[in-house]
Amino acid sequence: MGGFYTLFYKEILRFWRVAFQTVAAPVLTALLYLMIFSHALSRHVDVFPGVGYTAFLIPGLVMMSMLQNAFANTSSSLIQSKITGNIVFLLLPPLSHLEFFTAYVLAAVVRGLVVGVGVFAVTLWFDLPALSHPLWALAFAVLGCAVLATLGLIAGIWADKFDQLAAFQNFLIMPLTFLSGVFYSIHTLPPFWRGLSHANPVFYMIDGFRYGFFGQSDAPPLLSLAVVSGGLLVLMALALRLLRAGYKLRH
């Protein structure tokens, strides 16, 4: 277990030493989103009954920031290690594939949660969303970060250069995030787009997280929990298989 703690500590230090870039910058970005969208759409978008648009927007931005940063932590760390050749120092120690996986994912979850707390703290100046079911919010925050961290690990293993990783982010992560109901409630969409949104796994993460605040959601929270948990198990199985085989790491 010593190797696991060392790798976990190394990954924590990796993002914390440049916290201005890895924590402060995402918080500032979320704050700008809140200022612009709350000003532009607060009178034009219908959300949940009794919930103002700004309060509705805050949990979505918190979750979006957590997911994007959890993905970035694992993917950027692995691709940097592969390009610089430092990956050999991670493969030489007697680390099992499970320890390797757990250390990377847990560190990414920590970064996601730190960013989420930062976004929530600075957005409280605008509105204070109620926290009806805090345990639900915490469960979706941790599970959502774990899902995107695992996906980032898979992307980092698959990508051979930064351009490939950027394509993964631009053509998969970004569309899924922005079309997941961060800025709107999907019940306002036409039937076709509403059905398409229900096929987006990121929607269930954000909708479930928002349920923890308002006790209202577009999908049943148990369904959202099942989708997110199932997605995590599938991605875990794939990531562990790739690590066990040493795909693009040892060859």
Secondary structure, DSSP 8 states (H G I E B T S, - for coil): -HHHHHHHHHHHHHHHTTHIIIIIHHHHHHHHHHHHHHHHHTTT---STT--HHHHHHHHHHHHHHHHHHHHHHHHHHHHHHHHTTHHHHHSS---HHHHHHHHHHHHHHHHHHHHHHHHHHHTTT-----S-HHHHHHHHHHHHHHHHHHHHHHHHH-SSHHHHHHHIIIIIHHHHHTSSSSS-GGGS-HHHHHHHHT-HHHHHHHHHHHHHHS--SS-HHHHHHHHHHHHHHHHHHHHHHHHHTTTTT-
